Amino acid sequence: MQPRPWSTQAKFRYRSAPNRRAVPFVAFVGLLSALSLARALFAHPLEPTILELRQLDSTTWEALAWKPSGTSPLPLRVHLPSQCTPLIVHPAPSARFACKPLAMTNANLVVRSTVETVATVWVRTRYVDGKELAGSTDPRSGRFRAVRPDLLPLPTVAQTYFRLGMDHVLEGVDHLLFLAGLVWLLGSAKDVLLTVTTFTLGHALALLLAATGWFHLEPTIVEVLIGGSIVFVGRELWHQAVSTAQSMTRFFGLPFGLLHGLGFAGALQDLGLSSLAAIAFFNCGVELGQLLWVLGLSALSLLVQRRRASYRAVARFAASGIGIAGAWITLERIIRVVFPASGLP
């Protein structure tokens, strides 16, 4: 019997087309997993260099540069106001300078790294009467305006902390990986809405309780648990991909929202959160960044789910990438807890 090339070719096209439609999602998840591994090795996503300016008395100040994890901060050069002596200090690890009594109540500083042309530094200014101001430098110019918190206008607080919240959620690879697995597990728009809403409520509640000092959990333990949550959601995704059982994902929102909220609260405590307004605007930034991420993931997930022939293969690939990345992050954080001087970032 003669072969039927037309029908064979058509069959080949039919089988391969869904796989081609899945390529964007596969490539995207693979890139995200690789990025998480790289960041786990070389950087901590929520740890900028912190420059702390402490007022010791009416005229004496001390500058210190550090990171919450204890790793080496960027070498900095701080340009002080004209009423200070000296005009330039290098807080490595600390340096003292003198200023006239009111010089630092409304001052423009320039903070630059001596090894990088573009770097964002978080500045904490602590005055002798207990008032505190915190904010990030402009990444290109290195400028930072130090104004007493009681004189700081609300629009400046809103802009600073809203932007910081968005940056934290979009740069926190562990948070993004967890949401990627969570959204993939959800089977309908209703489940997405319910789970993301409860996740947001838990996230906001934990952030408020922890950042205001009403509840505290050791940040290093929280980070280990967040890494474990990535492994857990990866395992659930793999189980769903290789069987017909449905995961109870819609119940994950509140408890895991509380956990991840504690993680962000720990970062904010290190950065020097100073007011309820700052907490509120930071949380708004976090939730907007999270919403944008979830919407993008949902669109990709629906695209792949329409092609059932490729759905399980892509789900297994995504589960493997998320699970491996989560295991690596968890192991790295456990090592950091057990061996604090291990030198891990």
Buried (B, 14 or more C-beta within 10 A) or exposed (E): EEEEEEEEEEEEEEEEEBBEBBEEBBEBBBEBBEBBBEBBEEEBBBBBBBBBBBBEEEBEBBBBBBBBBEBBBBBBBBBBBEBBEEEEBBBBEBBEBBBEEEBBBEBEBBBBBEEEEEBBBBBBBBBEEEBBBBBBBBEEEBEBBBBBBEEBEEEEBBBBBBBBBBBBBBBBBBBBBBBBBBBBBBBEEEBBEBBBEBBBBBBBBBBBBBBEEEBEBEBBEBBBBBBBBBBBBBBBBBBBBEEEEEBEBBEBBBEBBBBBBBBBBBBBBBBBBBBEEBBBBBBBBBBBBBEEBBEEBBEBBEEBBEBEBBBEBBBBBBBBBBBBBBBBBBBBBBEBEEEEEEEBB
